[in-house]
């Protein structure tokens, strides 16, 4: 009787044309939960990660909540599962079908018989019209017949969504280092590219977050040096001032005539040659002829640049195939920031 009562209240609300928000208060809870989950997965770009994950649990099985990917990751697992659905929904390709349609089919129309098993008499005949309960369920009355448009669970694909979730969990367990290894299933290989794309996106985001963002204001550095020099002079005694002047006196001509060092002058982590080569790469220019003219070795120069920038990037900024040096595009913005205004000054 409880099931009948809940269903009757929904149907009586539709027949009486009550406001949809009022009818939803008395409709069967499992029916509304299914419709809400379908609406979320149909338009994932309009919903949050927790909403998408909850919808996946409703339609794919609540055992997903007990996965070690979720229980051992403090919310990270839920976010990654939601990202997998977003990515797959956006990129899935099958003739005439989206991922949503492949999983849940299309909204179907069938005859609807309200207030079954109840003694009911309508004092006022129903009028032609429609009643939309929510995004996924609609009722229409025409030519003396009621019809319901909804997603029928009996037409859901029983392998599509579970396959996506299983492959996602298998790879997420390995990525997060949690839980036992799940067995790979060949029929779920279609889902692997979507999961891997999400993992690569997450790795990139974590590298960006871990990379220190430091902005150097050279005007401020010059002011700090000037202030420090004035403070130092004010603290020196006359005798110390004399010693300082003698220490800073010009060197004899013999010393002045010593050959200059061949070591390039460094600014920050890079020397002048490295900065010039990076600036050329940022402008899309080849540095091969420049290095050959200076009788340099491309591999040695590339290694030196990567070593100089490793503390800032934690990775290689340039690549070398033995002759040509190319910029790693993922770090273009970071290299531009390190070089500062050097590029504009040279151009």
C-alpha positions in Angstrom: 0.0 0.0 0.0 2.9 2.4 0.7 4.1 2.0 -2.9 0.5 2.5 -4.2 0.0 5.6 -2.1 3.2 7.3 -3.2 2.3 6.5 -6.9 -1.3 7.6 -6.4 -0.3 11.0 -5.0 2.0 11.6 -8.0 -0.8 10.6 -10.5 -3.5 12.6 -8.7 -1.3 15.6 -8.8 -0.8 15.3 -12.5 -4.5 14.7 -13.1 -5.3 17.8 -11.0 -2.7 19.9 -12.8 -1.1 21.0 -9.5 2.2 22.9 -9.7 5.1 20.6 -10.6 7.1 21.6 -7.5 4.2 20.5 -5.3 3.7 17.2 -7.1 7.4 16.4 -6.7 7.1 16.6 -2.9 4.8 13.5 -3.0 6.2 11.5 -5.9 8.1 8.2 -5.4 11.6 9.0 -4.1 13.4 6.4 -6.3 11.7 7.8 -9.4 12.7 11.3 -8.7 16.3 10.3 -7.8 16.7 8.5 -11.1 15.3 11.5 -13.1 17.6 13.9 -11.2 20.6 11.7 -11.9 19.8 11.4 -15.6 19.4 15.2 -15.8 22.8 15.7 -14.3 24.6 13.2 -16.6 22.8 14.6 -19.6 24.3 18.1 -19.1 27.5 17.5 -16.9 28.9 20.9 -17.9 26.2 22.6 -15.8 26.8 20.6 -12.6 29.5 20.2 -10.0 31.8 17.3 -9.3 29.8 16.1 -6.3 26.6 16.2 -8.2 28.0 14.2 -11.1 29.6 11.6 -8.8 26.3 11.2 -6.9 24.5 10.7 -10.2 27.0 8.0 -11.2 26.4 6.2 -8.0 22.6 6.4 -8.5 22.7 5.0 -12.0 25.9 2.9 -11.8 25.5 1.4 -8.3 26.1 2.7 -4.8 29.1 0.3 -4.4 31.1 3.0 -6.2 31.0 5.0 -2.9 32.9 2.1 -1.1 35.7 2.1 -3.7 39.2 2.7 -2.2 39.6 5.4 -4.9 36.9 7.3 -3.0 37.4 6.3 0.6 41.2 6.7 0.7 41.5 10.0 -1.3 39.7 12.7 0.7 37.5 13.8 -2.2 40.0 13.4 -5.0 38.4 10.2 -6.2 35.0 11.8 -6.6 36.5 14.6 -8.5 38.4 12.3 -10.9 35.3 10.1 -11.5 33.3 13.2 -12.4 36.1 14.4 -14.7 36.1 11.0 -16.5 32.3 11.3 -17.2 32.7 14.9 -18.4 35.6 14.0 -20.7 33.8 10.9 -22.1 30.5 12.7 -22.6 32.3 15.4 -24.6 34.5 13.2 -26.7 32.6 9.9 -27.2 31.9 9.1 -30.8 29.3 6.6 -32.1 27.1 7.1 -35.2 23.9 8.7 -34.1 24.6 8.4 -30.4 26.1 10.5 -27.6 27.5 8.7 -24.5 24.3 9.5 -22.6 22.1 8.0 -25.3 24.4 4.9 -25.5 24.1 4.4 -21.8 20.4 5.3 -21.2 18.7 5.4 -24.5 16.3 8.1 -25.7 13.2 9.3 -23.9 10.3 7.0 -24.8 6.6 7.5 -25.1 4.2 4.9 -23.7 0.5 4.8 -22.7 0.0 5.8 -19.0 -2.8 4.5 -16.8 -3.1 6.7 -13.7 -4.6 5.6 -10.4 -4.5 1.9 -11.2 -5.8 -0.3 -8.4 -7.7 2.7 -7.0 -11.4 3.5 -6.9 -11.5 6.9 -8.5 -14.1 9.0 -10.3 -13.3 12.3 -12.0 -16.0 14.9 -11.7 -14.3 16.9 -14.5 -13.0 15.2 -17.7 -9.3 15.8 -18.4 -8.5 18.4 -21.0 -6.0 18.1 -23.8 -2.6 19.4 -22.6 0.7 18.4 -21.1 2.3 18.2 -17.6 6.1 18.3 -17.2 7.2 16.9 -13.9 10.9 17.5 -14.5 13.5 17.5 -17.3 13.2 13.8 -17.8 9.5 13.1 -17.3 6.4 14.5 -19.1 2.7 13.6 -19.3 0.4 14.5 -22.1 -3.4 14.0 -22.7 -4.7 13.9 -26.2 -7.7 12.2 -27.9 -8.8 10.7 -24.6 -5.5 8.9 -23.9 -2.8 9.7 -21.4 0.9 9.2 -22.4 4.1 9.4 -20.4 7.5 10.4 -21.9 10.4 9.2 -19.7 13.6 7.2 -19.7 12.7 3.5 -19.1 15.3 1.7 -17.0 14.5 -1.6 -18.8 16.1 0.0 -21.9 19.3 1.1 -20.2 22.5 -0.5 -21.5 23.6 -2.8 -18.7 27.3 -2.8 -19.8 28.1 0.7 -21.0 28.1 2.8 -17.8 29.4 -0.1 -15.6 32.2 -0.7 -18.1 33.3 3.0 -18.0 33.2 3.1 -14.2 35.2 -0.2 -13.9 37.9 0.9 -16.3 38.1 4.3 -14.6 38.4 2.7 -11.2 41.0 0.2 -12.4 43.3 3.0 -13.7 42.5 5.4 -10.9 43.6 2.8 -8.3 47.0 2.5 -10.1 47.2 6.3 -10.4 46.5 7.0 -6.7 48.3 3.9 -5.5 45.3 2.5 -3.5 43.4 -0.7 -3.4 44.2 -4.0 -5.1 44.8 -4.1 -8.8 41.6 -4.8 -10.8 41.6 -7.2 -13.8 41.6 -5.6 -17.2 38.6 -6.3 -19.4 39.1 -6.2 -23.2 35.5 -5.1 -23.8 36.1 -1.9 -21.7 39.1 -0.7 -23.8 37.0 1.9 -25.4 36.9 3.8 -22.1 40.7 3.8 -21.6 41.5 7.0 -23.7 39.1 9.1 -21.8 40.5 8.0 -18.4 44.1 8.5 -19.5 43.2 12.0 -20.8 41.9 12.9 -17.4 44.9 11.5 -15.6 47.3 13.5 -17.9 45.2 16.7 -17.2 45.4 16.0 -13.5 49.2 15.5 -13.6 49.6 18.7 -15.5 47.5 20.6 -13.0 49.5 19.2 -10.1 52.8 20.2 -11.7 51.4 23.7 -12.2 50.3 24.0 -8.6 53.6 22.7 -7.3 55.7 25.1 -9.4 56.7 28.2 -7.4 55.5 31.5 -9.0 58.1 34.1 -8.2 57.9 37.7 -9.5 61.1 39.7 -9.3 60.8 43.5 -9.3 64.3 44.8 -10.2 63.5 48.4 -9.3 62.8 47.2 -5.7 66.1 45.3 -5.7 68.1 48.4 -6.7 66.4 50.4 -4.0 67.1 47.7 -1.4 70.8 47.7 -2.4 71.0 51.5 -2.2 69.4 51.6 1.2 71.7 48.8 2.5 74.8 50.7 1.2 73.7 53.9 3.1 73.0 52.0 6.3 76.4 50.3 6.0 78.3 53.6 5.6 76.5 55.1 8.5 77.7 52.3 10.8 81.4 52.4 9.8 83.9 54.4 11.9 86.4 56.7 10.3 89.2 54.1 10.5 86.9 51.5 8.9 86.0 53.9 6.2 89.7 54.4 5.4 90.2 50.6 5.2 87.2 50.3 2.9 88.5 53.0 0.6 91.8 51.3 0.3 90.1 48.0 -0.4 88.0 49.5 -3.2 90.9 51.5 -4.8 91.5 50.9 -8.5 93.6 47.9 -9.3 97.1 48.5 -10.8 97.3 48.6 -14.6 98.9 45.2 -14.7 95.7 43.7 -13.2 93.5 45.9 -15.4 95.2 44.5 -18.5 94.4 40.9 -17.6 92.4 39.0 -20.2 88.6 39.0 -19.5 87.0 35.8 -18.5 85.4 33.8 -21.2 82.6 32.8 -18.9 79.3 34.4 -20.1 77.8 36.9 -17.7 74.8 35.4 -15.8 71.5 37.0 -15.0 69.4 34.9 -12.7 69.8 31.2 -13.5 70.8 31.8 -17.1 73.8 33.3 -18.8 73.6 35.7 -21.7 74.0 33.1 -24.4 71.3 30.9 -22.9 68.9 33.8 -22.6 69.5 34.8 -26.2 68.9 31.2 -27.4 65.7 30.9 -25.4 64.4 34.2 -26.7 65.0 33.0 -30.3 63.0 29.8 -29.6 60.2 31.8 -28.0 60.0 33.9 -31.2 59.8 30.7 -33.3 63.4 31.1 -34.7 65.8 28.3 -35.2 69.0 28.4 -33.2 70.9 25.7 -35.1 72.9 28.2 -37.3 73.7 30.4 -34.3 75.1 27.5 -32.4 77.0 26.2 -35.4 78.6 29.6 -35.9 79.7 29.8 -32.3 81.1 26.2 -32.6 78.8 25.0 -29.8 77.5 21.5 -29.2 73.6 21.5 -29.3 73.3 18.6 -26.8 75.7 20.2 -24.3 73.9 23.6 -24.6 70.4 22.0 -24.2 71.6 20.1 -21.1 73.0 23.3 -19.6 69.8 25.2 -20.2 67.7 22.4 -18.6 70.0 22.2 -15.6 69.9 25.9 -15.1 66.0 26.0 -15.2 65.5 22.7 -13.3 64.9 24.4 -9.9 62.2 26.6 -11.4 60.5 24.0 -13.7 61.3 20.7 -12.2 61.5 19.4 -15.8 63.2 19.9 -19.1 62.5 23.2 -20.8 64.1 22.3 -24.2 64.7 19.1 -26.2 67.5 18.3 -28.5 67.6 15.6 -31.2 71.4 15.9 -31.7 71.3 18.9 -34.0 68.2 21.1 -33.4 67.0 22.5 -30.1 63.3 22.9 -29.6 61.2 24.5 -26.8 58.8 22.3 -24.8 55.5 24.0 -25.4 54.1 23.1 -22.0 56.7 25.4 -20.4 56.5 28.4 -22.9 54.8 30.7 -20.4 57.2 29.7 -17.6 60.2 30.5 -19.8 58.7 33.8 -20.8 58.2 34.7 -17.2 61.8 33.8 -16.3 63.2 35.8 -19.1 61.0 38.8 -18.1 61.3 41.8 -20.4 64.4 40.4 -22.1 62.5 39.3 -25.2 60.9 42.7 -25.8 64.2 44.5 -25.3 65.9 42.4 -27.9 63.0 42.9 -30.4 
